[in-house]
């Protein structure tokens, strides 16, 4: 049987390669940092979600080493059997306080967190209203529930209001949006979304994976930026980006929501507990965030410098001030070739194409970090200019 399946799979893989959509994985031989080692040598890293540069921070690494000695390597169990340690409860309490929510529940990833919310809270008599550009984990999570599913165009408040009017007969309604849309760097209009939620008696859920740690005056994410921390009902996020870069996710929400998730959320009930070393290191990250103003300022400066210099050089960079700075290319094969040319010039970036982004909107997603220097940014811009010259012939 597999012989025929194998041939079909090989054909599909060949088609992906021919379309310029194949996604190779480059191996780095160093810790995640502003500079990493790959097969071609040492390169500047402009494609990691290491926003605050904490992935290899000495204090975070030290906390992880200490946690191994104190708490062990792993739990070998799920939370409700024998997989909960003090360090898990402490991290949940710290995240709740930091995000201004009543309680928090940890997951092995934010993908699992988003996969565990909708099925638990919503049934056939309910409705979920989702931004069209929400993360794949939100889309998959919604598919698992039996609620009526509605979409609105990206950040389109008029269409969101129309969906709210159409679903007024539902028992519960949940508006769900990314706080920052990862392929574009656009920020959701949360204040206006919360206004609509209040007007039409709906709940609001935000996946803030690309914001918590560095967006907002205190790094508390897009709800803080929009001044609606007390009006968002559910926040999901990751420990794998600005908060240290390892893995793990969470849902921070109203107390009753978290309590029900502990009882019925399948990714939580049937997945091993977050490794204690990650929980302990994440606590150290939260300590560092209390005095991370300088890191956030450096990230903002690097972002402004890159965006300004690229615009001056005539590149099409999507507007905004987020550290995600998409350089629009259009053609998938051309984006892949541009990424190769940049790597040859010592800048590690990735070309994103369909199905990660819409067909015909391929791009190089540059991600700035507080770990970068102004000189690093200037080198990256110069590499883009030279790669474009070669690409255009």
C-alpha positions as CSV (number, residue, x, y, z in Angstrom):
1,X,0.0,0.0,0.0
2,X,2.7,2.5,1.0
3,X,4.4,2.3,-2.4
4,X,1.6,4.1,-4.1
5,X,1.2,6.6,-1.3
6,X,5.0,7.3,-1.4
7,X,4.8,8.2,-5.1
8,X,1.9,10.5,-4.5
9,X,3.7,12.2,-1.6
10,X,6.9,12.6,-3.6
11,X,4.9,14.2,-6.4
12,X,3.3,16.6,-3.9
13,X,6.8,17.5,-2.5
14,X,8.1,18.1,-6.0
15,X,5.3,20.4,-6.7
16,X,6.0,22.3,-3.5
17,X,9.7,22.7,-4.5
18,X,8.8,23.7,-8.1
19,X,6.5,26.4,-6.9
20,X,9.2,27.8,-4.7
21,X,7.3,27.0,-1.5
22,X,9.5,24.4,0.0
23,X,10.7,25.3,3.5
24,X,14.2,24.0,4.3
25,X,15.3,24.0,7.9
26,X,18.7,25.6,8.6
27,X,20.6,24.2,11.6
28,X,22.3,26.7,14.0
29,X,25.2,25.5,16.0
30,X,25.1,28.2,18.8
31,X,22.6,29.5,21.3
32,X,19.9,31.7,20.0
33,X,21.3,35.2,19.9
34,X,21.7,38.3,17.7
35,X,24.6,36.4,16.0
36,X,24.4,32.7,15.3
37,X,26.5,30.1,13.6
38,X,25.1,28.2,10.5
39,X,26.8,26.0,7.9
40,X,28.1,29.0,6.0
41,X,29.6,30.6,9.1
42,X,28.6,33.3,11.6
43,X,25.7,35.4,10.6
44,X,23.4,38.2,11.9
45,X,20.1,36.7,13.1
46,X,17.1,38.7,12.0
47,X,14.5,36.0,12.0
48,X,14.0,34.9,15.6
49,X,11.3,36.0,18.0
50,X,14.0,36.8,20.6
51,X,12.6,40.4,21.0
52,X,14.3,41.3,24.2
53,X,17.4,39.2,23.6
54,X,16.7,37.0,26.7
55,X,17.1,33.6,25.1
56,X,20.7,33.4,26.1
57,X,20.7,35.9,29.0
58,X,23.1,34.7,31.7
59,X,20.6,35.1,34.5
60,X,18.0,33.1,32.7
61,X,20.5,30.3,31.9
62,X,21.6,30.3,35.5
63,X,18.0,30.1,36.8
64,X,17.4,27.1,34.4
65,X,20.6,25.3,35.7
66,X,19.5,25.8,39.3
67,X,16.0,24.6,38.5
68,X,17.4,21.3,37.1
69,X,19.1,20.6,40.4
70,X,16.1,21.6,42.5
71,X,13.1,20.4,40.5
72,X,14.5,17.8,38.1
73,X,14.3,17.4,34.4
74,X,10.6,16.7,33.8
75,X,7.3,15.7,35.4
76,X,6.5,12.5,33.6
77,X,2.8,13.2,34.3
78,X,-0.1,15.6,33.7
79,X,-1.0,18.3,36.1
80,X,-4.0,16.7,37.8
81,X,-2.3,13.4,38.5
82,X,1.2,14.2,39.9
83,X,2.5,16.9,37.6
84,X,2.2,20.0,39.6
85,X,5.0,21.6,41.5
86,X,5.3,24.8,43.5
87,X,7.1,26.4,40.6
88,X,4.1,25.9,38.3
89,X,1.7,27.6,40.7
90,X,4.2,30.4,41.3
91,X,4.5,31.1,37.6
92,X,0.8,31.1,37.1
93,X,0.4,33.6,39.9
94,X,3.1,35.8,38.6
95,X,1.7,35.8,35.1
96,X,-1.8,36.6,36.4
97,X,-0.4,39.6,38.3
98,X,1.7,40.8,35.4
99,X,-1.1,40.6,32.9
100,X,-3.8,42.0,35.2
101,X,-5.9,38.8,35.1
102,X,-7.6,36.8,37.9
103,X,-5.9,33.5,37.2
104,X,-3.6,31.7,34.7
105,X,-3.2,28.1,33.5
106,X,0.0,26.8,31.8
107,X,0.1,24.8,28.6
108,X,3.0,23.1,26.8
109,X,2.6,25.7,24.0
110,X,0.4,28.6,23.0
111,X,-0.8,26.4,20.1
112,X,-2.2,24.0,22.8
113,X,-3.6,26.9,24.8
114,X,-5.5,28.1,21.8
115,X,-6.5,24.6,21.0
116,X,-8.0,24.1,24.5
117,X,-10.1,27.2,24.9
118,X,-12.9,27.1,22.4
119,X,-14.1,23.6,22.8
120,X,-14.2,24.0,26.6
121,X,-16.2,27.3,26.6
122,X,-18.4,27.2,23.5
123,X,-21.1,24.8,22.4
124,X,-23.6,24.6,19.5
125,X,-25.7,27.4,20.9
126,X,-22.8,29.9,20.9
127,X,-20.8,31.9,18.3
128,X,-17.2,32.7,17.8
129,X,-16.2,35.7,15.7
130,X,-12.6,35.6,14.5
131,X,-10.3,38.0,12.7
132,X,-9.5,36.6,9.2
133,X,-5.8,36.8,9.8
134,X,-5.7,35.1,13.2
135,X,-2.9,32.6,13.9
136,X,-3.3,29.0,12.7
137,X,-3.6,27.8,16.3
138,X,-6.8,29.9,16.8
139,X,-8.2,28.6,13.5
140,X,-7.6,25.0,14.5
141,X,-8.9,25.6,18.0
142,X,-12.1,27.0,16.6
143,X,-12.5,24.0,14.4
144,X,-12.6,21.8,17.4
145,X,-15.6,23.4,18.9
146,X,-19.3,23.2,17.8
147,X,-20.1,26.9,18.0
148,X,-21.2,28.8,14.9
149,X,-18.1,30.2,13.2
150,X,-17.9,33.7,11.8
151,X,-15.0,35.8,10.4
152,X,-14.4,39.5,9.9
153,X,-11.8,41.1,7.6
154,X,-8.6,41.9,9.3
155,X,-9.1,44.8,11.8
156,X,-12.4,45.7,10.0
157,X,-14.5,47.1,12.8
158,X,-17.5,47.6,10.6
159,X,-17.6,44.0,9.5
160,X,-17.0,42.9,13.1
161,X,-20.1,44.9,14.2
162,X,-22.1,43.3,11.4
163,X,-21.1,39.8,12.6
164,X,-22.1,40.8,16.1
165,X,-25.5,41.9,14.9
166,X,-26.0,38.7,13.0
167,X,-25.3,36.6,16.1
168,X,-27.4,38.3,18.7
169,X,-29.4,35.1,19.2
170,X,-26.4,33.2,20.4
171,X,-26.1,32.2,24.1
172,X,-22.4,33.3,24.3
173,X,-20.4,35.2,21.8
174,X,-16.6,35.4,21.8
175,X,-14.6,37.8,19.7
176,X,-11.0,36.5,19.2
177,X,-8.1,38.4,17.7
178,X,-4.3,38.3,17.6
179,X,-2.9,41.3,19.5
180,X,-0.2,41.6,16.9
181,X,-0.6,39.8,13.5
182,X,2.7,37.9,13.1
183,X,3.0,38.1,9.3
184,X,2.3,41.9,9.1
185,X,3.3,43.4,12.4
186,X,-0.1,45.1,12.6
187,X,-1.7,45.8,16.0
188,X,-5.3,45.0,16.7
189,X,-7.6,47.9,17.6
190,X,-8.5,46.5,21.0
191,X,-10.1,49.6,22.5
192,X,-12.6,49.7,19.6
193,X,-13.1,45.9,19.8
194,X,-13.9,46.1,23.5
195,X,-16.3,49.0,22.9
196,X,-18.2,46.7,20.4
197,X,-18.1,43.8,22.8
198,X,-19.6,46.0,25.5
199,X,-22.3,47.2,23.2
200,X,-23.3,43.8,22.0
201,X,-22.6,41.8,25.2
202,X,-19.7,39.7,23.9
203,X,-16.5,38.4,25.4
204,X,-13.0,39.3,24.1
205,X,-10.1,37.0,23.7
206,X,-6.6,38.1,22.6
207,X,-3.6,36.0,21.5
208,X,-0.8,38.3,22.6
209,X,2.2,36.1,21.7
210,X,4.0,38.8,19.7
211,X,3.5,41.6,22.3
212,X,3.8,40.4,25.9
213,X,7.2,41.5,27.3
214,X,7.8,44.5,25.1
215,X,4.6,46.2,23.8
216,X,2.9,48.7,26.1
217,X,4.5,51.0,28.7
218,X,5.3,48.1,31.1
219,X,5.6,45.4,28.5
220,X,2.2,43.9,29.3
221,X,1.1,43.6,25.7
222,X,-1.5,45.1,23.5
223,X,-4.3,45.3,26.2
224,X,-2.0,47.6,28.2
225,X,-1.1,49.6,25.0
226,X,-4.8,50.1,24.3
227,X,-5.7,50.8,27.9
228,X,-8.1,47.8,28.1
229,X,-6.4,45.4,30.5
230,X,-9.5,45.2,32.6
231,X,-11.8,44.7,29.6
232,X,-10.2,41.7,27.9
233,X,-11.7,38.4,29.2
234,X,-9.1,35.9,27.9
235,X,-5.4,36.4,27.0
236,X,-3.4,33.6,25.5
237,X,0.3,33.8,25.0
238,X,3.7,32.0,24.8
239,X,6.8,31.7,26.9
240,X,8.7,31.0,23.7
241,X,9.2,34.5,22.2
242,X,10.0,37.6,24.3
243,X,9.6,35.7,27.6
244,X,12.8,33.7,27.3
245,X,12.3,31.9,24.0
246,X,12.0,28.3,25.2
247,X,8.5,26.9,25.0
248,X,5.2,26.8,26.9
249,X,2.0,28.8,26.7
250,X,-0.7,30.1,29.0
251,X,-4.3,31.3,29.2
252,X,-4.7,34.2,31.6
253,X,-8.4,35.0,32.2
254,X,-11.3,35.4,34.5
255,X,-11.1,33.0,37.4
256,X,-14.1,30.9,36.4
257,X,-12.8,30.5,32.9
258,X,-9.5,29.2,34.1
259,X,-11.2,26.9,36.6
260,X,-13.2,25.3,33.9
261,X,-10.2,24.9,31.6
262,X,-8.5,23.0,34.4
263,X,-11.4,20.6,34.4
264,X,-12.2,20.1,30.7
265,X,-9.4,21.5,28.5
266,X,-8.1,18.5,26.7
267,X,-4.6,19.8,25.8
268,X,-4.1,20.6,29.5
269,X,-5.6,17.4,30.9
270,X,-3.8,15.0,28.5
271,X,-0.4,16.6,28.0
272,X,2.6,16.4,30.2
273,X,3.2,19.4,32.5
274,X,5.4,22.2,31.4
275,X,9.0,21.2,32.3
276,X,10.0,22.8,35.7
277,X,13.2,24.2,34.2
278,X,11.1,26.3,31.8
279,X,8.8,27.5,34.6
280,X,11.7,28.5,36.8
281,X,13.5,30.3,34.0
282,X,10.3,32.1,33.0
283,X,10.0,33.4,36.6
284,X,13.5,34.9,36.2
285,X,12.4,36.5,32.9
286,X,9.5,38.1,34.8
287,X,12.0,39.4,37.3
288,X,14.0,40.9,34.5
289,X,11.0,42.5,32.9
290,X,10.5,44.7,36.0
291,X,13.7,46.6,35.0
292,X,13.6,46.0,31.2
293,X,12.8,49.5,30.2
294,X,16.2,49.9,28.6
295,X,15.8,46.7,26.6
296,X,12.4,47.9,25.3
297,X,13.8,51.2,24.4
298,X,16.7,49.6,22.5
299,X,14.3,47.4,20.6
300,X,12.1,50.4,19.6
301,X,15.2,52.3,18.5
302,X,16.5,49.3,16.4
303,X,13.0,48.9,14.9
304,X,12.7,52.6,13.9
305,X,16.2,52.6,12.5
306,X,15.6,49.6,10.3
307,X,12.2,50.7,9.1
308,X,13.5,54.2,8.3
309,X,16.6,53.1,6.5
310,X,14.8,50.5,4.4
311,X,12.1,53.0,3.4
312,X,14.9,55.5,2.4
313,X,16.4,52.7,0.2
314,X,13.1,52.2,-1.6
315,X,12.0,48.9,-0.1
316,X,8.3,48.1,0.5
317,X,8.0,47.6,4.2
318,X,4.6,47.3,5.7
319,X,3.8,50.3,7.8
320,X,3.9,50.3,11.6
321,X,6.3,50.5,14.5
322,X,6.3,46.8,15.6
323,X,9.6,44.9,15.7
324,X,8.1,42.6,13.0
325,X,9.1,44.5,9.8
326,X,7.9,42.6,6.7
327,X,9.8,43.5,3.5
328,X,7.3,42.7,0.7
329,X,8.7,40.8,-2.3
330,X,5.5,39.4,-3.9
331,X,6.8,36.3,-5.8
332,X,7.5,33.3,-3.6
333,X,10.6,32.1,-5.6
334,X,12.0,35.6,-5.6
335,X,11.6,35.8,-1.8
336,X,13.4,32.5,-1.3
337,X,16.2,33.6,-3.6
338,X,16.5,37.0,-1.7
339,X,16.8,35.1,1.6
340,X,19.6,33.0,0.1
341,X,21.4,36.1,-1.2
342,X,21.1,37.7,2.2
343,X,22.5,34.6,4.0
344,X,25.5,34.7,1.6
345,X,26.0,38.3,2.8
346,X,25.9,37.3,6.5
347,X,22.2,38.1,7.3
348,X,20.0,35.2,8.3
349,X,16.3,35.8,7.4
350,X,13.5,33.7,6.0
351,X,11.3,34.1,3.0
352,X,7.6,33.6,3.9
353,X,5.2,32.5,1.2
354,X,1.9,30.6,0.7
355,X,0.3,29.0,2.7
356,X,1.9,31.0,5.6
357,X,0.9,34.2,3.8
358,X,-1.6,34.8,1.0
359,X,-0.6,33.8,-2.5
360,X,1.3,36.6,-4.3
361,X,2.3,38.3,-1.0
362,X,5.6,36.6,-0.3
363,X,7.9,38.6,2.0
364,X,11.1,38.6,4.0
365,X,9.9,39.0,7.6
366,X,12.6,40.8,9.5
367,X,12.5,40.6,13.3
368,X,14.4,43.1,15.3
369,X,15.8,42.4,18.7
370,X,17.1,44.4,21.6
371,X,20.2,42.2,21.2
372,X,21.0,43.9,17.9
373,X,23.3,47.0,17.7
374,X,22.8,49.9,15.4
375,X,25.8,48.6,13.4
376,X,24.0,45.2,13.0
377,X,21.0,47.0,11.6
378,X,23.0,49.0,9.1
379,X,24.8,45.8,8.0
380,X,21.4,44.2,7.4
381,X,20.2,47.2,5.3
382,X,23.4,47.2,3.2
383,X,22.9,43.4,2.6
384,X,19.4,44.0,1.4
385,X,20.5,46.7,-1.0
386,X,23.3,44.5,-2.5
387,X,21.0,41.4,-2.6
388,X,18.4,43.4,-4.5
389,X,21.1,44.5,-7.0
390,X,22.0,40.9,-7.7
391,X,18.4,39.7,-7.9
392,X,17.4,42.4,-10.3
393,X,20.5,41.8,-12.5
